[in-house]
Amino acid sequence: MHALQDVLLTAVAVAIYLLPAILADRRKRRSVLMLALFNILFGWTIVGWFAALRWAFHPDSARKLKRITKSNQRASAQRTISALTFRARRRESRNA
């Protein structure tokens, strides 16, 4: 019985320790891995844990979201162009 209480207490302590990373994941933050690493490395300090918690709740800036969207659009366009040129070259080689 005492061992079960120790296991439950340990699980609760780990959950509280990793709370900033868990919240960031639930909020679908883009930088969850960086935040989790920061939380693991510096969460043992009170300041580090609160900094990670603040980071988990801080929203992405509009400028950053715009940059991410633009980057994703460019990557999608590049994949489309690459696929089209690959098909055109393959068709050209078949006809030759």
N, C-alpha and C positions, 0 to 999 in steps of 0.2 A: 504494500500500500504506500509506503514511504517512497519507494522507487518511482511509482507512478506519479506522485506529486512532484518529485524532482524533474521528471521528464516533461510534465505539463508546464511547470514553472520555467524550465529552460526554453521550451517552445514559445511561450508567451514573451520571454525576454528577447529572443531572437526576432520575433515578429515586431516588437516595439523598436528594436535596434534598426531593423531594415524597413521601418514604416515609410520613410521618405522615398525609398526605391519602389516599394509596393504601390504607394500613392501615385508616383510618376507613371508607373506602368498602367495603372487603372485609368489615368487621365490621358493615356496615349501620347505621352511626351516623345519627341524625336530623340532626345539624348538620354534615354533610360540607362543604357550601358555605362556611360560616363558618370551619371549620377549615382548609379549603384556602386561603381568602383570608388568614387569619392566617399560615399557613405560607409563602405567597408573600411577604407583606409583611415578616414578622419572622423568617422561617426563616434568613436570612443571618446573624443573630446566633446564637451557640451556645445561648444561653438561650432564644431564641424557638423554635429547632428542637426542643429538648428539651421545652419547654412544649407545643408542638403534638403531639409524640409522646406525652406524658403524657395530653393531652386525647383522643387517638385511642384509647388503651387504657382510659381511665376509663369505667366503666359508667354508664349513666343511673340516676339514683336512682329508687327505687320510687315516691316521691311524684310525681316528674316524669312517670313512665310512667302513673301513675294519672290525673294531670291530662290527659295527652294522650289517653288512652283515653276519658275522660269527654267531652272536647271533640269527639272523633270521633263518639261516640254521639249527642251533641246535634246535630251537623251532619247526621248520617244521619237522625235523627228529623225535623229541620227540612225536609230534602229530601222525606221521605215525606209530611209534612203539606202541604207546598206542592204536591206532585203530586196529592194527593187533593183539595185545594180547587180546583185548576185543573180537574181532571176534573169535579168537581161543578158548577162554574160553567159549564163548556162544555156539559154535559148540560142544565143549567137553561136556557141560552140557546137550545139546540136545541128544547126543549119549549115555549118561550114564543112 
